[in-house]
Structure formats: C-alpha cells, structure tokens
Amino acid sequence: MGDIAAYFYIGLGVLIAVLYPIIVGWFKGVFPITKGAIPAWVKKYAALLVFCAVTAFIVLVIYRASHPDAQLPFYTAVMLGFGWESSVEKIFKPV
C-alpha cells in the first residue's frame, strides 16, 4: 500500500472514531432541532473532521519514520487511526 492510500485509511480510522459518538448520540436523541441554518453540532464535528485529517497525517509520518519500507495493510492503517485519535483526544481533553 502506498503512502497516499495509507493516509486515507488512517484517516478512515480516525473518522470512524469521530463519527461513532455522533451515531450513538443520534440514536439517543442528543442532538436537538435548532433554528439556525447549520446546527452547532455540525460545526463542531466539521472541526473534528479537520482534526481527523491532521491526525492521519501525523500518524502516517510517525509510522513511516519507524517502518520506512514496510507494507501497511488497510486494516492496520484503520486501527492506527482509530487508536491514535482516542489517544490524542485524551491528551488534549481539558480536565
């Protein structure tokens, strides 16, 4: 797998980690109806998607620095993204 494909699969892992709470919240009715054109939760998760792309790039750079010639299967890339997103979120979460 090339670096570009790996980047997108890592991003997919981060995206899954970001979207999972949205789906769970949707089922629980967490997101109320708003009067604005764009609900606040859409803006919040759009910012998280940008975070997703940046995190995927960082994870890919770290992985390639450690394994410059290794093949990166898609499932490993997805799990790298999934695992790193939660780690980064825990590091920067306000106490």
N, C-alpha and C positions, 0 to 999 in steps of 0.2 A: 504494500500500500504506500502510495506517495504521501508526501507531507501535506499537500492540499486536501486530499481525501481524509487523512488522519485528522487534520484540523477540523473538518466538518463533522466527523464522527465524535471527536471530543466535544465539540460544540453541541452535538445532539445529546450527549450525556448530561451536559450542563443544562440544556433546555429541558430535558426530562425532569431533572431535579427542580428546576424553576416552575415548570408547568404543573407538576404533581400537586403541590398545595393549592393551586388555582382550581384544579378539577375537584379536589376534595372539598374546598370551600364552596364551589358552585353547588355541589350536591347537598351541602349542609345549609345552603341559603345564606351564606356570609355576605355576599355582595348585594347591597340594597339597590333599588332603582334610583337613579339620580336625574336631575333636571338638565344638567349640562350636556353639551354635545358629546364630550368624551368623558366617561366616568373616571373618577380618581383612580380606581384600581387598574384601569387600562394604562394610564400614565405611569403608575408605579411599576407595573410589570413590563412596560416598554423599556424603562430604565434598567430593569433586571435583564432584559434580553441584550442590551448593550454590555452589561456586566458579563453576560454569558459569552459573548464574542471575545472580550478581552481576556477572560479567564481561560478560554480554549486556547488562545494564542500563547499565554504564559505556560500552560500545561504542556503544549506541544514543544515549546522551546526547552523546557526542563527535561522532557522525555528525550528529545533529540540530543541534548548535551550529554545525557547518560548513556544513550544507545544510538550512536550515530548511524550504524549500519544495519540495525535490527529491523525486521518486518513488524509492522504494527497492525494486527488484525482489527477489524471493525469493532468486535465485541470488547477488546481490550481498550480501544480508544473511547468507547461509550462509558466503560466503567471508570476510566481515568477522569473523564469529565464529570461523571456523577459523584465520584468520591472527592474530587478537588473542590467542586462547588460547595459542598457542605462544609469542608474544612475551611475554605476562605470565608464563608459566611459566618462561621463560628468565631474566627479570629477577629473579624471587624464588627461583630454584633455589639452594640452598646450594652453596657452592663446595667 
